Amino acid sequence: MIFVQAFLVGGIVCVIAQLCMDLTSHKVTPAHVLVGLVTTGAILSALGLYEPLVRFAGAGATVPLTGFGHLLAQGAIKGAARSGLMGVFQGGVAAAAPGLTAAVVFGYFAALFFRPKG
């Protein structure tokens, strides 16, 4: 059942993003949508509304960009509790570092082993 929940929640997030791009006559660019999703995830996380969604949908809530905003917000909150104002800045970066590092490393190895056809 968790797979269905993850699929539905992740799919709804993606449908909302796609509709924002399709229905705004090019006034809203993909970059605007990306920033909006991260910001929405951070705000919902700070208000305590995103964590129940993560518990319900698992990867369906953590994989989309709203999940990245949630991760940054939770890291900033924990960092602030630990180190004050500087922890706000350090916490988000520390929380996101493992995932970002993995993306860079895997992307590097993919570039080494695969050649684009063109």
Buried (B, 14 or more C-beta within 10 A) or exposed (E): EEEEBBEEBBEEBBEBBEEBEEEEEEEBEEEEBEEBBBBBBBBBBBEEEBBEBBEBBBBBBBBBBBBBBBBBBBBBBBBBEEEEEEBBBBBBEBBBEEEEEEEEEEEEEEEEEEEEEE
